[in-house]
Amino acid sequence: MKIKKSQNESQLIIALEGRLDTLTAPQLEAELNASLDEIAELVFDFKDLEYISSAGLRVLLSAHKAMAKKGSMKVTNVREEVMEVFELTGFSDILTIE
C-alpha cells in the first residue's frame, strides 16, 4: 500500500493506493498517530484503494473517534468494492462518505 499525504493548514488529505489489510493497517495507523496533532479536517481519498479488511476498518474507526473530538473526517472517491464492505459492516452509516 502507498500512502500519499498533503496538508493545507489544518486539513490533511491522505490518499491510499493498494490494499488496506492486516499487513498495511499498522503503517497507516503510525502515519495517523504522527500526523493528527494540528489537524481539524481529515480527508481520506480512496480512489486507488482496492481492498479494505477488518484491520483497515479498525484504523478508520480509530481515526473517526479521534477526529470527532476536534474536527471532522470524511472519505472520498470510494470504489465499489470498498463501498460494499462499508455497507456490509455498517460503516456507511458511521462515516461521512462523499
Phi and psi in degrees as a GROMACS rama.xvg file:
@    title "Ramachandran Plot"
@    xaxis  label "Phi"
@    yaxis  label "Psi"
@TYPE xy
-108.028  139.905  LYS-2
-117.866  123.202  ILE-3
-115.292  125.772  LYS-4
-113.769  141.288  LYS-5
-141.33  137.22  SER-6
-122.426  136.915  GLN-7
-129.717  98.1225  ASN-8
55.0057  -114.795  GLU-9
-95.9353  11.425  SER-10
-104.864  131.325  GLN-11
-119.477  126.644  LEU-12
-109.66  125.946  ILE-13
-117.666  115.744  ILE-14
-101.701  127.629  ALA-15
-109.964  141.477  LEU-16
-130.385  128.603  GLU-17
109.423  -131.742  GLY-18
-121.53  130.656  ARG-19
-103.541  99.9718  LEU-20
-139.486  -165.057  ASP-21
-58.0222  -35.058  THR-22
-77.0416  -33.5505  LEU-23
-102.759  -17.0403  THR-24
-58.0869  -41.3573  ALA-25
-60.021  -33.0136  PRO-26
-63.7282  -45.6064  GLN-27
-66.9024  -40.812  LEU-28
-61.116  -43.1491  GLU-29
-63.7505  -41.1452  ALA-30
-62.3067  -43.8568  GLU-31
-66.3881  -44.0714  LEU-32
-59.3937  -33.1219  ASN-33
-83.1988  -13.9857  ALA-34
-115.363  -14.395  SER-35
-89.0767  -3.84385  LEU-36
-53.8498  -50.0964  ASP-37
-100.948  15.4901  GLU-38
-97.4315  132.227  ILE-39
-107.124  -22.4558  ALA-40
-134.49  121.771  GLU-41
-111.743  127.311  LEU-42
-123.661  125.167  VAL-43
-100.085  129.567  PHE-44
-105.846  111.518  ASP-45
-103.502  22.191  PHE-46
-54.2724  -38.2979  LYS-47
-109.257  13.8917  ASP-48
-86.9409  120.194  LEU-49
-91.7344  -26.0071  GLU-50
-156.164  145.098  TYR-51
-136.624  133.967  ILE-52
-104.905  -178.518  SER-53
-62.0379  -31.8625  SER-54
-65.1345  -39.44  ALA-55
-67.7894  -39.4696  GLY-56
-62.1613  -38.2565  LEU-57
-61.6567  -42.133  ARG-58
-64.696  -41.27  VAL-59
-62.8314  -42.4819  LEU-60
-64.4003  -40.824  LEU-61
-62.7032  -43.3108  SER-62
-65.2183  -39.6218  ALA-63
-61.2059  -44.4227  HIS-64
-64.2413  -42.5652  LYS-65
-63.6104  -42.8927  ALA-66
-74.8901  -26.8243  MET-67
-62.7161  -26.7739  ALA-68
-78.4707  -20.9347  LYS-69
-139.646  3.60181  LYS-70
174.249  -134.927  GLY-71
-139.863  161.33  SER-72
-142.546  138.801  MET-73
-141.932  158.683  LYS-74
-118.456  129.443  VAL-75
-121.28  162.063  THR-76
53.6546  46.46  ASN-77
-79.4263  127.416  VAL-78
-72.272  159.092  ARG-79
-57.5387  -41.7863  GLU-80
-62.4788  -41.6478  GLU-81
-73.9813  -37.6193  VAL-82
-61.8227  -37.0375  MET-83
-59.359  -42.2337  GLU-84
-64.0633  -43.8403  VAL-85
-59.2858  -41.976  PHE-86
-70.2082  -41.8931  GLU-87
-65.9638  -32.0013  LEU-88
-94.9561  -6.87571  THR-89
86.2586  0.602945  GLY-90
-65.6159  -24.2722  PHE-91
-65.7115  -21.5018  SER-92
-87.2937  -21.6602  ASP-93
-90.7474  -46.0441  ILE-94
-87.1224  152.715  LEU-95
-86.8474  114.821  THR-96
-119.212  126.584  ILE-97
